[in-house]
Amino acid sequence: MRASAPLSSDAMQRVQDAVDRDVRTGFERSASGDVTFGLRQLTDVVNKALSPGINDPTTAVHALGHISAVLCDLADRGPGPLTFHDAEGKVRLVLNHPTLPEVVQAALTTPRRYGASDPQVLIRTVTVLQQRACHAGAGGPSLIRPAQDQHRPIHHAKRPAEPHPRCAAAPSPAT
């Protein structure tokens, strides 16, 4: 990219005023200003619910439902880098937002891993991917590919070799 002539002091003041008016910074990230941060918080809820110390798959499934809603809403918006152009069509600003595959990977990879032995969690994860695929009309193949990439490891996951401890402890029915 070539540098253009330096801005006049008047133009520089307009840029400064626009930045002061439109750019906000804060001490911490927020879900309203950064959708990936909100998804990370929901993913943390799923991961903690699936931890051995808590073992609450119902909470994990519920949080996956919220993740699904966010992913579908995000798919309708068309995530990815945003470019801003001047009146002559030159790119003047690029906001490097994550792409949809990156967001899907961040939202579902660890819940899929930690919930691999829980049928409720796997079923809900597949449902999340199916719901996202239903939005393919808005975004075409860019929505289907991340869903396929996440579904493949779930579909081919090995079942546990031994029964769940609760099942193993249950008495056998009398014959």
Rosetta silent file (secondary structure, phi, psi, omega in degrees, C-alpha in Angstrom):
SEQUENCE: MRASAPLSSDAMQRVQDAVDRDVRTGFERSASGDVTFGLRQLTDVVNKALSPGINDPTTAVHALGHISAVLCDLADRGPGPLTFHDAEGKVRLVLNHPTLPEVVQAALTTPRRYGASDPQVLIRTVTVLQQRACHAGAGGPSLIRPAQDQHRPIHHAKRPAEPHPRCAAAPSPAT
SCORE:     score description
SCORE:     0.000 S_00000001
   1 L     0.000  131.340  179.461    0.000    0.000    0.000 S_00000001
   2 L   -87.451  144.972  175.330    1.388    3.386   -0.951 S_00000001
   3 L   -80.279  141.251  177.559    1.308    6.294    1.416 S_00000001
   4 L   -97.582 -177.415 -179.539   -0.593    9.309    0.195 S_00000001
   5 L   -61.657  149.441  179.237    0.100   12.965    0.875 S_00000001
   6 L   -60.244  149.354  178.996   -0.005   14.007    4.541 S_00000001
   7 L   -73.262  146.494  174.175   -3.364   15.156    5.855 S_00000001
   8 L   -70.151  163.876 -179.535   -3.993   18.845    6.337 S_00000001
   9 H   -62.987  -34.096  177.174   -4.475   20.000    9.907 S_00000001
  10 H   -66.456  -44.816  178.833   -8.214   20.414    9.232 S_00000001
  11 H   -64.508  -40.900  179.006   -8.500   16.874    7.853 S_00000001
  12 H   -62.365  -38.708  179.044   -6.453   15.531   10.769 S_00000001
  13 H   -66.542  -37.900  177.728   -8.811   17.266   13.218 S_00000001
  14 H   -64.930  -40.431  177.415  -11.845   15.670   11.510 S_00000001
  15 H   -63.214  -46.650  179.544  -10.216   12.242   11.792 S_00000001
  16 H   -60.208  -43.947  178.643   -9.411   12.862   15.451 S_00000001
  17 H   -62.554  -42.113  179.391  -12.985   13.989   16.162 S_00000001
  18 H   -64.567  -42.490  178.411  -14.400   10.922   14.404 S_00000001
  19 H   -64.214  -45.303  179.087  -12.116    8.564   16.360 S_00000001
  20 H   -61.129  -35.478 -177.453  -12.984   10.278   19.647 S_00000001
  21 H   -78.396  -38.721 -168.246  -16.694   10.022   18.832 S_00000001
  22 H  -106.555  -15.651 -177.645  -16.831    6.474   17.441 S_00000001
  23 L  -102.908  125.835  178.899  -14.072    4.414   19.062 S_00000001
  24 L  -119.965  134.701  174.195  -14.655    3.111   22.554 S_00000001
  25 L  -123.193  153.273 -179.287  -12.174    1.241   24.648 S_00000001
  26 L  -141.494  175.016 -178.290  -12.733   -0.326   28.013 S_00000001
  27 L   -70.598  -37.569 -177.946  -10.965   -2.146   30.766 S_00000001
  28 L  -130.386  160.025  173.263  -12.431   -5.529   29.818 S_00000001
  29 L   -69.413  157.086  176.583  -13.987   -7.188   26.806 S_00000001
  30 L  -135.634  152.450  179.268  -17.769   -7.382   26.751 S_00000001
  31 L   -65.012  -30.491 -179.645  -20.216   -9.709   25.025 S_00000001
  32 L   -72.827  -26.551 -179.692  -21.999   -6.723   23.485 S_00000001
  33 L  -100.468  -10.462 -175.228  -18.792   -5.462   21.869 S_00000001
  34 L  -151.017   97.340 -175.223  -17.187   -8.806   21.040 S_00000001
  35 H   -61.255  -32.140  179.593  -19.403  -11.747   20.096 S_00000001
  36 H   -68.004  -28.032  175.770  -16.511  -14.204   20.352 S_00000001
  37 H   -67.756  -43.935  176.606  -16.049  -13.208   23.977 S_00000001
  38 H   -62.058  -41.096  176.625  -19.684  -14.038   24.708 S_00000001
  39 H   -64.415  -38.505  178.115  -19.308  -17.365   22.923 S_00000001
  40 H   -61.983  -40.079  178.116  -16.160  -18.071   24.936 S_00000001
  41 H   -64.303  -42.680  177.411  -18.134  -17.457   28.144 S_00000001
  42 H   -64.920  -40.219  177.723  -20.878  -19.852   27.003 S_00000001
  43 H   -62.587  -39.137  176.944  -18.258  -22.422   25.998 S_00000001
  44 H   -62.577  -38.295  176.670  -16.715  -22.109   29.463 S_00000001
  45 H   -60.783  -46.150  178.832  -20.120  -22.844   31.012 S_00000001
  46 H   -59.919  -49.220 -176.980  -20.380  -26.003   28.881 S_00000001
  47 H   -61.372  -43.173  179.436  -16.836  -27.087   29.743 S_00000001
  48 H   -66.818  -39.157  178.873  -17.295  -26.514   33.470 S_00000001
  49 H   -63.405  -30.057 -179.140  -20.641  -28.330   33.462 S_00000001
  50 L   -89.377   -4.074 -179.100  -18.932  -31.322   31.843 S_00000001
  51 L   -65.950  149.161 -178.107  -16.002  -31.364   34.254 S_00000001
  52 L   -56.969  -32.963 -178.979  -15.759  -34.483   36.451 S_00000001
  53 L   -70.998  -26.197 -177.609  -16.264  -32.446   39.623 S_00000001
  54 L  -105.483  -49.070  176.029  -19.576  -30.973   38.439 S_00000001
  55 L    48.267   64.400 -178.595  -20.865  -33.523   35.888 S_00000001
  56 L  -126.677   77.109 -177.014  -23.998  -31.611   34.860 S_00000001
  57 H   -62.785  -26.135  179.216  -24.769  -32.477   31.225 S_00000001
  58 H   -63.195  -43.473  176.178  -28.189  -30.788   31.414 S_00000001
  59 H   -63.615  -39.982  178.685  -26.528  -27.412   31.992 S_00000001
  60 H   -61.121  -45.129  179.869  -24.078  -28.182   29.170 S_00000001
  61 H   -63.390  -41.124  178.864  -26.951  -28.986   26.787 S_00000001
  62 H   -62.631  -45.396  178.880  -28.769  -25.795   27.805 S_00000001
  63 H   -65.234  -34.996  175.705  -25.662  -23.662   27.192 S_00000001
  64 H   -63.157  -31.848  174.917  -25.170  -25.367   23.807 S_00000001
  65 H   -63.094  -40.569  177.152  -28.663  -24.172   22.930 S_00000001
  66 H   -68.356  -38.264  176.460  -27.582  -20.599   23.597 S_00000001
  67 H   -60.622  -42.152  178.705  -24.417  -21.164   21.550 S_00000001
  68 H   -58.842  -45.215 -179.513  -26.628  -22.382   18.689 S_00000001
  69 H   -61.680  -42.264  179.865  -28.735  -19.216   18.820 S_00000001
  70 H   -66.228  -43.533 -179.088  -25.639  -16.997   18.749 S_00000001
  71 H   -63.873  -40.594  179.135  -24.065  -18.944   15.866 S_00000001
  72 H   -66.715  -40.576  177.707  -27.245  -18.778   13.791 S_00000001
  73 H   -65.151  -41.312  179.328  -27.616  -15.053   14.440 S_00000001
  74 H   -65.310  -38.963  179.436  -23.960  -14.515   13.595 S_00000001
  75 H   -61.140  -36.100  178.385  -24.306  -16.526   10.379 S_00000001
  76 H   -66.862  -24.531 -178.398  -27.076  -14.170    9.257 S_00000001
  77 H   -86.720  -16.197 -178.919  -24.706  -11.219    9.726 S_00000001
  78 L    71.456   74.203 -177.842  -21.889  -12.642    7.630 S_00000001
  79 L   -68.438  169.289  179.841  -18.899  -12.652    9.972 S_00000001
  80 L   126.437 -179.619 -178.487  -15.359  -12.012    8.878 S_00000001
  81 L   -59.419  139.606  175.770  -13.180   -9.004    8.215 S_00000001
  82 E  -107.510  136.121  177.271  -15.001   -5.720    7.608 S_00000001
  83 E  -117.841  142.277  177.711  -13.570   -3.150    5.246 S_00000001
  84 E  -119.085  133.721 -175.230  -14.393    0.538    5.143 S_00000001
  85 E  -115.175  155.173  174.701  -13.814    2.588    2.014 S_00000001
  86 L   -86.258 -176.336 -177.191  -13.503    6.270    1.317 S_00000001
  87 L   -61.620  -24.120 -179.719  -15.564    8.157   -1.258 S_00000001
  88 L   -91.479    0.716  178.513  -13.152    7.042   -3.998 S_00000001
  89 L    89.962    3.356  178.883  -13.516    3.364   -3.085 S_00000001
  90 L   -79.206  138.618  176.803  -10.104    2.974   -1.451 S_00000001
  91 E   -69.221  126.554 -178.835   -9.941    0.727    1.590 S_00000001
  92 E  -114.524  -20.949 -178.661   -9.219    2.934    4.580 S_00000001
  93 E  -152.566  137.148  175.150   -9.896    0.622    7.494 S_00000001
  94 E  -125.434  122.373  174.106  -10.033   -3.152    8.010 S_00000001
  95 E   -99.547  117.067 -173.289  -11.568   -4.628   11.161 S_00000001
  96 L   -86.416   78.210  175.910  -10.231   -8.141   11.499 S_00000001
  97 L   -83.528  150.784  179.479  -13.256  -10.038   12.831 S_00000001
  98 L   -67.323  152.778  177.268  -13.064  -13.848   12.926 S_00000001
  99 L   -79.838  167.562 -179.948  -14.582  -15.853   10.104 S_00000001
 100 H   -60.860  -44.720  177.128  -17.504  -18.209   10.654 S_00000001
 101 H   -58.974  -37.205  178.193  -15.327  -21.364   10.620 S_00000001
 102 H   -66.090  -39.083  179.977  -13.094  -19.796   13.276 S_00000001
 103 H   -68.653  -43.763  178.726  -16.087  -18.924   15.445 S_00000001
 104 H   -60.961  -44.437  179.776  -17.613  -22.403   15.084 S_00000001
 105 H   -61.339  -44.898 -179.601  -14.302  -24.007   15.983 S_00000001
 106 H   -64.474  -35.608 -175.328  -13.898  -21.803   19.055 S_00000001
 107 H   -80.062  -31.116 -169.566  -17.470  -22.468   20.198 S_00000001
 108 H  -117.149  -14.130 -174.907  -17.689  -26.232   19.697 S_00000001
 109 H   -62.975  -52.525 -177.426  -14.259  -27.869   19.742 S_00000001
 110 H   -72.572  -38.915  174.229  -13.781  -28.171   23.497 S_00000001
 111 H   -59.730  -37.755  177.700  -17.429  -28.977   24.323 S_00000001
 112 H   -62.970  -41.411 -179.246  -17.257  -31.719   21.703 S_00000001
 113 H   -68.120  -49.790 -176.127  -14.071  -33.078   23.267 S_00000001
 114 H   -73.509  -24.102  179.634  -15.234  -32.914   26.887 S_00000001
 115 L   -99.337   12.370 -174.318  -18.728  -34.178   26.084 S_00000001
 116 L   -60.689  -24.521 -178.429  -17.614  -37.030   23.823 S_00000001
 117 L   -98.421    2.453 -177.839  -18.802  -39.690   26.284 S_00000001
 118 L  -111.418  113.372 -177.457  -22.192  -38.110   26.980 S_00000001
 119 H   -58.072  -38.706  179.851  -24.953  -38.902   24.460 S_00000001
 120 H   -58.800  -44.176 -177.579  -27.035  -35.841   25.453 S_00000001
 121 H   -68.766  -42.212  179.000  -24.139  -33.512   24.737 S_00000001
 122 H   -64.433  -42.192  178.869  -23.260  -35.205   21.440 S_00000001
 123 H   -62.930  -43.235 -179.499  -26.864  -35.110   20.266 S_00000001
 124 H   -67.204  -36.103  178.637  -27.158  -31.418   21.181 S_00000001
 125 H   -65.121  -42.237  176.915  -23.857  -30.635   19.453 S_00000001
 126 H   -63.598  -39.607  178.423  -25.086  -32.313   16.260 S_00000001
 127 H   -62.561  -40.361  176.280  -28.350  -30.355   16.607 S_00000001
 128 H   -57.414  -45.941 -178.997  -26.354  -27.113   16.887 S_00000001
 129 H   -66.532  -37.845  177.599  -24.587  -27.997   13.645 S_00000001
 130 H   -66.154  -41.125  178.469  -27.857  -28.898   11.928 S_00000001
 131 H   -63.503  -38.721  177.335  -29.430  -25.623   13.007 S_00000001
 132 H   -65.921  -39.297  179.952  -26.442  -23.753   11.640 S_00000001
 133 H   -64.702  -28.853  177.586  -26.672  -25.664    8.374 S_00000001
 134 H   -63.721  -21.394  178.535  -30.311  -24.522    8.058 S_00000001
 135 L   -87.256    8.278 -177.299  -28.928  -20.998    7.703 S_00000001
 136 H   -62.003  -26.099  178.637  -26.930  -22.083    4.639 S_00000001
 137 H   -59.795  -31.897 -179.614  -29.385  -20.267    2.377 S_00000001
 138 H   -80.054  -33.101 -173.585  -28.045  -16.978    3.742 S_00000001
 139 H  -124.801   -0.053  176.692  -24.367  -17.849    3.544 S_00000001
 140 L    62.664 -147.779 -174.845  -24.063  -20.831    1.244 S_00000001
 141 H   -58.884  -23.920 -179.294  -21.142  -23.230    1.505 S_00000001
 142 H   -64.374  -20.640  176.897  -19.317  -21.042    4.022 S_00000001
 143 H   -91.486  -32.149 -176.349  -21.870  -22.192    6.621 S_00000001
 144 H   -75.147  -41.883 -175.923  -22.002  -25.847    5.649 S_00000001
 145 H   -58.822  -48.703  178.388  -18.248  -26.529    5.644 S_00000001
 146 H   -61.524  -34.077  178.184  -17.614  -25.568    9.295 S_00000001
 147 H   -65.493  -42.883  178.361  -20.608  -27.696   10.312 S_00000001
 148 H   -64.345  -41.195 -179.708  -19.218  -30.690    8.413 S_00000001
 149 H   -62.553  -36.014  179.373  -15.768  -30.196    9.921 S_00000001
 150 H   -80.583  -33.024 -176.997  -17.240  -30.229   13.434 S_00000001
 151 H   -72.276  -36.423 -175.160  -19.706  -33.073   12.761 S_00000001
 152 H   -53.001  -50.389  179.263  -17.137  -35.510   11.340 S_00000001
 153 H   -65.052  -30.218  178.474  -15.322  -36.159   14.663 S_00000001
 154 H   -70.204  -45.328 -176.701  -18.665  -36.568   16.472 S_00000001
 155 H   -62.343  -35.694 -176.806  -20.007  -38.982   13.872 S_00000001
 156 L   -98.040    8.938 -178.975  -16.864  -41.140   14.031 S_00000001
 157 L   -64.047  140.708  177.447  -16.389  -40.961   17.804 S_00000001
 158 L   -79.086  142.217  175.667  -15.777  -44.308   19.463 S_00000001
 159 L   -76.115  151.606  178.268  -18.280  -45.413   22.039 S_00000001
 160 L   -58.089  139.535 -177.632  -16.935  -46.022   25.549 S_00000001
 161 L   -70.565  -29.565 -179.568  -15.550  -49.559   25.887 S_00000001
 162 L  -122.152  156.941 -177.834  -17.142  -50.065   29.292 S_00000001
 163 L   -66.577  157.873  175.772  -20.502  -48.949   30.638 S_00000001
 164 L   -58.758  145.070 -177.975  -20.924  -45.719   32.520 S_00000001
 165 H   -52.964  -36.133  178.832  -20.278  -46.222   36.276 S_00000001
 166 H   -65.536  -38.159  179.828  -23.970  -45.608   37.084 S_00000001
 167 H   -70.662  -39.297 -178.948  -24.993  -48.306   34.607 S_00000001
 168 H   -66.769  -29.908 -177.626  -22.400  -50.771   35.897 S_00000001
 169 H   -82.899  -16.442 -177.552  -23.614  -50.248   39.475 S_00000001
 170 L   -71.148  138.861  179.537  -27.276  -50.841   38.623 S_00000001
 171 L   -67.373  148.162  177.481  -28.597  -54.287   39.534 S_00000001
 172 L   -74.089  142.577  177.586  -29.391  -56.615   36.664 S_00000001
 173 L   -64.933  144.647  179.314  -33.068  -57.258   36.081 S_00000001
 174 L   -69.333  139.070  179.635  -34.245  -60.620   37.383 S_00000001
 175 L  -101.342    0.000    0.000  -34.789  -63.165   34.690 S_00000001
